[in-house]
Amino acid sequence: MMPTLPETMTAIGFTAPGGPDVLRPETRPVPKPAAGEVLVEVAAAGINRPDVLQRLGGYAPPPGASDIPGLEIAGRVVAVGDGGSRFAIGDPVCGLVTGGGYAQYASVHESNALPIPVGLSLIEAAAIPETYFTVWTNVFQRGRLKAGESFMVHGGTSGIGTTAIQLAKAFGATVIATAGSNEKCAACRELGADFAVNYREQDFVSAAKEATGGRGVDLILDMVGGDYISRNYEAAAESGRIVQIAFLNGPKAEVDFRRLMMKRLTHTGSTLRPRTIAEKAAIAAELEGKVWPLLAQGRCKPVIHATFPFAEAAAGHRLMESNAHIGKIVLTM
């Protein structure tokens, strides 16, 4: 039986770009699921770096997406749109949304939602979609990481980094992670990194070459940009690949592209939020088949640094901007 739903809900929004304190609870209409969508009563939602960029005015939602922040949710299905058949009312799910996650209710296309992995709580499940979709499509689809190869991830203790370390290790790669303190390097090693480089104390290019016997790294996942771009070219092996997913140090750099030519490098990148429902559905299907069993077996797991009540979303954003966290930050309803 379909539960009786309220007309309005509490969501976290902002009226003008600014610091974390612009995030405030507000009343919004409860979304109605469109054809192929399910409506989820949200139990928890992950905070991600794109949410911070959106709050600052630098990352507008795609056309047609909710202006409410939040790209990943977990909760229970409370309504099913026309043609929906994958989930039933009451099913626990997690999902990737284009916006609207910081709210009591959010709609998601059923193909972009997944059942909760066995053994995980709703809070843990809310920390999965954005990072696991991002890592899977960039490391394994675009980056073509294979067992026996070497893999380096910058920002090893971010949500992306902690996920990438675990998945790359689970699929047989030698993992090198960079992080900004000895404490964070230790956390990377605990998650499975074979080598952890404190970039404040050691040059990651030299460390990468030392870790690979001078050969260089087969695949690099970079969210830093700026001067890291040319340094990644130095650290990469011949025929190596670099996948760009963000530019924390800026999107512009002076680069000697002869290195790219001489080493036959591939430098690619992608964004996730603007991609089509069908493209995200293809990622979801691969995750369910290849990664969900690993989560159920405990071979990888979302790392949660802190949780905050929804009304304290500003505090969660302040923590993310401090870069003091190791793993994910999650809002709970």
N, C-alpha and C positions, 0 to 999 in steps of 0.2 A: 504493500500500500504506500502510495506517495505521501510523505509527510506534509503537513500544512506549513507553508513557508511564509515568513514575514514579507511585507512589502519593502521594508528598508533594512539596512544593515550599517554597521560601523566599519569604516575603512580608514586607512592612513593615507592622507594626501597632503598636498601643499598648494598654496595659491600663487606663489612666486618662487623662483629659484633662490637658493641660499644655503646657509649652514644647516647642520642637523636639526636645529630647533624649529625650522620651518615645517617639519613633519608634525601634523596634528591629526587627532581623530576627527572624522567628519561623517555625516550621515549621507549615504548613497542608496539608490534603488538596488534591490537584489537583482543580479543578472538573470536573464531567462536563457536557458541553453538553446542555441540554434540547432539546426539539423546536424546530426552527427556528434553533438557535444554532450557532455555531462556537466551538471552543476554539482560542485563539491562544497560541503560545509568544511571550511578550512580549520584544521587543528594546529597547523604550524606552517611557516613559510620561511624559506632561506633568504638571507641578505647576501647580495652579490655586488661586486664592484660596479656593474652597469646601473644598479639602483642608485648608487652614490652619484654617478655621472648624470643620471636623469635628474636627480634632485638639484644638482648644480647648474642644470640647464644645458648640458652638453650632449644629451643622448635622448632625443625625442622618441616617443613610442612610434612604431610603424603605423601607417594609415589603418584606421579601423580598430586598433588595439586600445585597451583601457589606458587611461592616463594615470591610474593608480599604480604605484610602484609594485615590484614583486614579480619574479620570473619563475618561481618554483614553489609548489604547494604540496601538502599531504592532508588527507582528511577522508571523509566518507561521502559517497554519492547520495544526493538527496533528490535529484531529478534527472531525467534522461530526455534529450531532445529527439525530434522525429528521426527515425531511421537508426537510432542508436541501438546496438546489440551486444557490444563488447562487455559492458558492465551493467550490473543491476543495482537498484536502490539498496543502500546499506553497505555496498562493497567498499573496503578501504583501498584507496589509490594514492599514488603520487603523480604529479604531472608537470610538464613544461608549458608555461603560459607566456603570452607576449606582453602581459601586464595584468594588473589586478590581483596580485598575490597577497598584498597587505590588506586583507579584508576578511570578513566573516564568511563570505561566499565568493566563489570564483568559478567561472566556466572554463572548460578545456575540451578540445577535440578529443574524442575517445582514442584516436590513434596516437595522440601525443601524451596519453596517460598510461600508466603501468600499474600492475598490482604491487602491493607492498612486498618487498622481498621477505621470505620466511625468516622469522627471528628478529626483525627490525621493528622498532617503535615508529609511531607516526612522526615524532620529532626527528628521529634519525632519517626517515624516508624523505622528509622535507629538505634535507641537506643533499639529496642525491641528484635530482634532474638536471639543473643547470650545469653543474660541474661534470657529471658523468656524460651527458650529451656532448658537452664541449670537448672533453678529453677524448671520447671515443671518435668523434668525427675528425678531430685534428691530428691526433696521434696515430690512430689505427687506419682511418680511411684516407685522409689526405697525406699523412706522414708515412704510412705503409710500414710501421714498425714491425719487425719480425724477431722471432726468438733468436738469440745469439748476437743481436746487434747491441750497440751502445746507445744510450738515450740520456740526454741532459734536459732538465727542466729548471728554468729560473723561477724564483719565488716558490721554493719547495715547500714552505709551510702555509701557503695560501690554500684556499679551498681547491683550486685547480691543481696546485702542486701536490697536496697530500693525496689527491685522487690519482694523479698521473704517476706518482711514485709507485703506489700499490698496484695499479693496473699494468704498468710496464713490467714490473717485477713478476707479477702473476703470469704474464705471457712470455717470460723467459728472457727479458733484456737485462743488460748490465746498466744500472741506473746511477747517474750523477745528478745531484741536486745542489743548487746554490741557495743560500739563505744569509740573513744579515747579522747573525749572532751565533756564538757557540751553542747556546741553548737550542736555537732553532735547528742548527746542524745536527745536534743529537737527536732531536725529534725526527728529522728526515731519516737518519740511520735506523731509528726504531721502527719506522714505517717500511723499511726494506731497502733504502738507498745503499748502494755499495760504497759510494763516495759522497761526502757532503763538504761543500766548499763555502767557507765564510768569506763572502766577497769583499767585506770590509778589511780583511787581513791578508787575503791571498788573491792573486790574479786567476780568474776562472779559466782563462785560455790556457795558461801553463798547467793548471790543475787537470784540465780535461785531457790535455796531451799526455801528461804523466799517467793518468788513469787508464789510458788506452794504448800505452806503450809507444807514444809518439804518433799514432795513426790519426787521431782526431775522432770526433763523435759522429755516429751515423745519422742521428736525428736530434734536433734541438727544438724544444717548445719554448717560445719566448713571448712574454707579456710585457717586456720592459721597453724595447725599442731604443730610440736615441742612439747613443754611442755603442750600445750592445750590438747593433746590427753589424757593424764592421768587425767587432770582436767575435761575434758568432761565426762569421766567415773564416776567421783565423782558427777557431776551435773546431770547425767541422772537418770531417774526413773527406777525402776525395769521393766525389759522387754523393756527398752528404746532403741532407735535407734540413731546411729550417722552416718551421711553421710559426707564423706570427698571429697572435690572437688579441693583442692589446699593445698600448704604447704609454706605459706609465711614465717614461722619461721623454715622451714626445714622439710624434710621427715623422719627424724630419731628421736627417743625418747626412753627414758627408761620408761617402763610401767609395772606396776604390773597387770598382766592379771587375777589375782584372782578376781579383781573387776568385770571384764567382765563376768566371770563364775558365781559368786555369785549373780549378778544382772540380769543374763540372757540377757545381752546386745547383740545387733547386730551392728557391725561396718562395714560399706560398703563404697563404693565410686565409682566414675566413671570419665572418661574424655569424652568430647563431640566430639572434632574435628576428631578423627580417626574413629568414628562410621560410619557404612555404610549409604548409601543414604536411604535404606529402613528403617533402624532404626530411622533416623532423620525424615523421612516422617511420621512415626507413631506418633512421638512427635508432629509434625506440625498439624496432623489431630486432635489430642486431644486439642491442643491449639486453633485451629479454632473453635472447637465445644464448649469448656468450658471456654476459657479465652477471646477470641475475643469479645463475647457479653459484658463482664465486661469492656473491654477497650472502646467499643462503648457507654456504659452507663456512663462512667467516674468513675466507681468504683475502677479502678486502672489506672495508667498512668505512662509512663516513666518519670523519674526525670532527667532533663538535667541541669548539672552544667555549662557547657561552650561549645561553638562551636569555631572551628578554620577553616580557609580556608585550603584546602588540602595541599597547598604549605607550610603551617606552622604546619605540622604534628609533627615536633620536639617539638614545644611548647606544643602541646597536650600531648605528652609523658612525657615531664618534669612535667606537672601538675599532671599526673597520678602517677608518681614516688614520688611526694611530699606528696601524701596522703591528700592533702588539699581539695579535691573535695567532694561534696555530690551528688551522683548520677552519671550520665553518661557524658562522654566527646565525642563530635561528630565532625567529619570533614565534611565540606560542600564544594561542587564543585562550 
